């Protein structure tokens, strides 16, 4: 039974085999999260070309804008405050809290959804390593 694309993104799996993990460690933990250079299962090189993950900054920016917008609206609805310092504090904290999440999932979204060169191939999922 193959893993769906959404399940592969959520569990940080390789876009080609959907079996190997792309990252060591968790997004939030005591140890730093690190991305593998190659898939431990099928050997797929994640950085397709030099500087490939610079494009992930745009995805990360879009995620950050959505998170900040939601938190600003939520803060306005709950506190009804007009103090700019409250919003600056809440939004700065939101950006810091979501930074590890955005780092990981911007790269996953880029590889799984926005890269035409990368596609799932079930024959790599069946490989034994």
N, C-alpha and C positions, 0 to 999 in steps of 0.2 A: 504494500500500500504506500503510495507516494505522499509526500508531505506537500501541502498547499503552499503557494507563494506567501500568503499572509502568515501562516504558521512558521515558515522558514525565516521571515523577517523578525517576527516576535522572538524566536528562539536563537537568533543570530547565526543562522546556518549559511553555508556556502551557496551562492546562486546557481552554480552548475550542477552540483550533486545533491544539494539540500540535506546533506548528512554531516559533513565536517563543520566544526565550529570556526567562525571567523575571528573570535576574540577569546583571549584567556582572561579569566576573572569575570566579575560581574560589573555592571555599570556603576553601581554603588557598593562599595566595599572598602576594606582596609588596604587591600592590595590594588595597585594601579592596573587599570584595564589596558591590555596591549593587543594589537591586531596582529594576527599571523601574516607572514609574507605570502605563504602558499597554504592552500587548503590541506589540512592534515589527512583528509580522506582521499581526495582525487588529485591533488597536486596543482589545482588551478591557481594561477598567480593573480592575487586580488588587485594589485596596482597594475592595470592593463598597460599603461604607458607612463613615462616619467611625468610627475605632476598631476596624475589623474584625479587625485582626491581634492585638488583645489576646487573642483566643481561641487564637492560636498559642502563647501562653505555657503553656497547659494541655498542649498537644501536646509542647512542648519539655520540660516538667516530666516527662511520662511517658517520653520518650526518655531524659532524664537519670537517672531512677530505674532504668530497665533497664540503662543503661550502668554506673552506680555499683554496682548489685547484682551484675552479672557480674564487675566488677573486684574487688569485695570477696570474692566466692567464689573467684575465681582466686588472689587474694593469700593467702587462708586455705589453699587447697590447696597452693600452691607453698611458702610460707614457714612455715606452721604457727606463726606468730607470734601472741602475745597482746598485743603492744604497741599501745595505741590510737594512738600517734603514727605508726606505720607506716601504719595504715589511713587516718588523717586525711590524711597526705601523699599516699598513692596516690589516694584519692578526690578530693581537691582538684585534683591534677594531671589526673585523668580529666575532671573537669568543665571545667577550662580548655582541655584539648586538644579536647574535643568541642563546645565552645561555637559555633564557626563552622558546624559540621555541623548542630547542632541549630537554629540560627537559620534556615538555609536550608531544611532538610527539614521543620521544623515548619510553615512557611508553605506548602510544597508539599503536604504531607499534608492540611493544612486545606483548601486550595482543591480538590485533586483528589478527596479521599475524604469530607470532612466538610461540604461546602457543597452543600445541595440546590439552590441557585439557579444553580450552575455545572455545565454539562455539555458534553461534547465534541460538536462539530458539524462533520462532514466538509466542509461547504461553505466554512467559514473556512480550512481547511487548503489548499484549492485556490486561494485568493486569491493574486494576484501583486502584490507590493509592490516 
